[in-house]
Amino acid sequence: MSLALIVARINKIYYLRGTLWNMALKQLKAKYAGSLLGIFWVAVNPLLMMLAITFVFAVVFKTEIKNFPLFALSGILPWMFFSGVLSESTPSLLAQRSLLHQFSLPKEIIPLSIALSYLMNFLISWVIVYPIFLFEKPSIIALFFLLPLILVLTFIFTSGVSLLFSVINVIFRDLEHLMGTLLMFWFWVTPIFYPVEMIPLNFRWVLNLNPLAVFILFYREIIFYCRVPESATFLGVFFWAFFSLTIGILVSLWFESITLKRI
Amino acid sequence: MAIINFKDVWEKYRIKFILEGKASWEDFWALQGINFSMEKGQILGIIGENGSGKSTILRLIAGMLKPDRGQVEVLGSVSGLLELGAGFQAELTGRENIFLQCELFGLPQDQLKEKAQQIIDFSEIGKFIDAPVKCYSQGMFVRLAFAIAVHMDSDIFLVDDTLAVGDEYFQRKCIKEIFKIKQKGKTVVIVTHDMAMLQKLCARTIFLKKGMLVKDEETSRVVSFYSQTVGSPKGIAIIEKKQFNLVFNNGRLLLNWQGRLITPSSGVFTTFGVSDVWYNSFQADWDVQELPGKLIATGRFYHLAMAQVWRIEVGDNYEIKWDIELEMEKDTHLPEVYINVMLSDGYKKWFADTEQGEFPAIKEENKYWKSMALKNSASSCIGVYAQDHLADKLPALLFEQARLRYHCQADVLNSDYITPARILQYKTIPSANADNQASRFICFSGKITLDVLDIDDYVYKAQKEFIISKERLKLVFDNGRLAVFFDNNPLTKADHMYSAFFIKQRWFTSDSAFWDLERETDNRMVCRGSWRNLGVCLIWSINISDEHSFTWDIDLEVEQETAIEQQRLRCFFAEGFKLFFSESICERFSDVFNDTDVDLLKRCISSGQVGLQDPSGRLPTITLSFSKELGNFIKVFNSDYYSKARLLHLEKVEPEINIIFSPGRHKCFKASFSLDNNKIVEPESSCAIVENEDVRFVFHKGSGRFYKEASEITKNMALYTSMRLCGRWYDSASSARWKVVYRDGQKIRAIGKWLDLPLYQQWEITAKDRGSFEWKVNLGVEKEIELDRLQANIMFSERFSQWKTAKDEGCFPEFRDDIDDDWDCLWSGTVYDRVIGLKEGPAHKLPEVSLSLQELNPKWLLKIINSDRYHRGRILQCASSLKTGFLPGEYSYFSGILTIQSK
């Protein structure tokens, strides 16, 4: 497998960006078509989740974290993006196999279109939610320029993972059944509703293993704490984003001959 | 710059097998080491058996699969038609699917609407374009899919076999479209099973077998290879010679010349019809036995209980000998069999024995086979040759029929537009004399010769063998039959002239023998026809003495003592002969032919000569002289409706003691024919008439007819006498020369002198009162002679259905075939019974007739007889059935009164 092949594939996908865009739009529309709240659901869902978590941890468990709802929300939004993309894209190659009968449609388009549609979703939800954070802590506006950066990096990271998982699922179909449990586990392991400090020191290594952790931390820093993230975090997000994309593309292309047949 | 390149491509599928709940995986190699490349603008065809990897190659080009080993390089965008209904979202409408597919292909937005409309128009689906695709029929799917694929304007266009789903109109449309694409410079790859489509579209074809690329050449060669190897293996056999290949494939013969197929994929095959259903040889189940240079193939049609056996032998000089034998159950009707040799339409000219012509071009309007309408369908040799630039690729080809066990009609045809070809066809017609006891018939025996260098020369030589001629007279020997031509006018027709003999309860005709010819000079021919299992051999010696006469000697050679009861020589002459004559008679043939039977006109002419005359003068008068020493005599017939000919039948009947032939050669017939344009024999119209009230009696040369009110109540020989000696009948009407010595309106006296017997008869016919006639016959003998039978007969029309005597009455039954010379005697009594009579039965116009004897010869009997099917008459007879010897003298023979009751 040569670099040329990878470049060719990326070129192909770029050539078909219009198609990609259209597919993403269609999926978005399809999701909320016919519902009452329509597009507002993109915001309502995370808010509802925030309420639930707040109730559990702030009221029931009486967490000491100040301003817990917003604390949680800042992590929930990206999480919902990530988990949504993953849960939908893992079985996507199999579910949309008819599209693959299109001549020379690179199969990556499918998980990518899912990622893209969730991205749109994600962006719209930020439009609704950011003002809330702004209202709470107006100073975060200074770090507003970091938001697009992290959004893009999140997208890159998630795309990579979704590519990887979608291909693995073709070979080991059990993955899609595992996704539910896996994501739940991932949710607990990622410091979304608790700060890093609460993790005992001898378990901190877990954070290093969890690529999503740095992303969530980044979001919290710039929206909730209103601090520029540490250099370790910066390095972390950049690394994980591009690393996962690379792995995703490599795996997707390497196993193509097998996957195409198994689909 | 190759636009598609396959480098050592291997592709495998991992297939899960589930047997009784246990799953196992096996690797299946769909492609093994495929190497080929295509340039831009080519159309490539891919053929192979099912499962040979054709669709896998298309998928690899499309990018739907990646090779497990090797490389696939494809430059440019790809679109096409692979699986039916693939890529369609079932819930969306046709229109929406069009948009979806266009977007997925990457067409820019602004072009979408316009493209969509073009696609909708092309697909011709109509209003269903706005209905969900899940309700489409297969035909609509393929139309839509093809329309979309073709408008994608991709660089490479792929077509899988799904085109076969569409109807003929659609398929033609697609082919036109594919041609258009090619002209635009696009590249096309087609997978198909339709050889005709392949040859129309693709210049180059790939043949796949079990995942391996076996042939990659120009289409016609690959198609020939394909037709050789595809099919049930036990029905395939190949005979190879230097430049030439013969492939027998399950009921088809395919001929390859220099690697190219000269018979289009339907090959050479036979067709026959049974109960309105047509069966082709390639529909049977075949089994082939291969021998060096030969093959014997048996094809069974199970639901017919019939088998065809083909014996094919290929000689070194590009001659293919082909025998077709039919094996049938007893008493089944033999069908007409068509033998079709389909040849490439590169052949432009055809010829038959005497005609030739050019094939017109085959156009789209030609939906059926069109015959070239041969004038002489009895050609024994038909052939085709190509014009100059194709001459080395398409060898000149001759198709001859070698044995004529059954009639064969030849035809040359142009086929239809769908499979354009030239056709040489023979049709066998089971002859009316087919022997229903045997179960195996050789129905056709022919020879196909290739690469004939000088056609005219060949045909001339081939024919020369069997022809002897001198100036205007030409005799043609055709496998046991002899035909006569004068000034190129055929004098014989239908079965022409042949001989036969009766052995072991069967007639063996000369055309069933195996003949060996020796053409000694231009004027003399000796033919030996043998039957191996009989040990009998017919030897014909034919000699032309001058342009007006020839002789024909027929001898029989036997190996062991054999009993041969009868022999005959039959000659069918042209309809143009209207009169026949012998030394004493001259009569006309009837212009009307009987539907099913021959019509016997003269039972026995033994005087040694019979002739036929054409009053218009177009055909020469032909006189057949035969030898009396050999005991031959002639019967004259008018043939049946099927042959429409005049039949002279030369017979040789052995008296009991001579039936057994000792080993050696025996003379049977010695006939000499002479032709004379100038000989004219006038039928004599002289006859003598006696009238009595409303009954009239006409005496004419030994037979007397009675007419009641102008219609004849007698039939055929009517009033006559007849004597039998050594199995031959000597009738007054045909074996004697008559002279009327006295006549007045009331009485006739005539003397008839028998030509072969030393005797004469004196007749006296007098009109008596009230419509009755007295008939007296006296026999005068010149030399001692012993006669078997003596008869005085009056044969009446078959309309008389009842007979009566003094004490008895009865009805006449149907005429029978299988009765002996004495016919069917219904009543017989002594002369003392005196009176016998006939009547018609209730009502009707025929008077009652009765014969009463005047003179009583004690040893004679009165008889009422129903004749045979030839004569179809009712006979009142007074006869003696004992052998009677006569010393020279005069004897009274018969005296009686015939009363015809006038009403």
Interface residues (C-beta under 8 A of the other chain):
Chain A: Y15 L16 G18 T19 N22 S98 L99 L100 H101 Q102 F103 S104 L105 E256 S257 L260 K261
Chain B: Y13 R14 A62 G63 M64 L65 K66 P67 D68 S77 V78 S79 G80 L82 E83 A86 G87 F88 Q89 Q101 E103 L104 F105 G106 P108 Q109 S154 L158
